[in-house]
Each structure stands twice: as C-alpha cells, then as structure tokens.
C-alpha cells in the first residue's frame, strides 16, 4: 500500500507529469522518418549480433540513428540483466506467440440442438 502521508492531491490546473509517458523506440524512430519495414529489418539483423558487434555499431560514427538506438536499447537491457527491451524488439519483428487457454467445462443435463434448413 502507498504511504498515505506522502499522498498529496493535485491542485486544480496542476500537471504532475508534464512530459507525459516516455515514447517507445519505434515511435521515436518513426518520427525521425524511418519506415516500419526498415526498423524491423534492422532489429532482425541486430538481434543476431554479439556484444562486440553491438559495441562496434554503437561506437561507429557513421552508424544511423536507427542502428545506434537499437544497439543502445539492447546494450542497456543486457547490462541490467533484463530481457524487457529484447523481448519488445523480438515481438516487434516476429509477433507475439499465440496464447492458449485450457478450458474444461462439464455440462450436466440434456443439450438439445435444433437445425432449421428452411424447407
């Protein structure tokens, strides 16, 4: 639970988060003029790189902003020991796996099905 002593109601007209939610990588890259296909192709190629190759991309002065942004996201994710950025990049390129649910239901009694063929 939150510490109720620290909860201060916002005053009328007060903005608590003036910059809003941070934008995601792909949104930032689209604003810079990259097409979705270019972003996906670059992500796919960079996901197969090892750490030294990512470091080379990051340090290369001729690397595009797209390449640097993706390399930086992957590098930060690996340094933190988190797979969040990599998972996000993978789902961006390959899509999310299908989620399945095992549903078992027992029906007691009689089930009546009527079919009207219009004859």
Beta strands, then each sheet from edge to edge (+ up, - down):
end
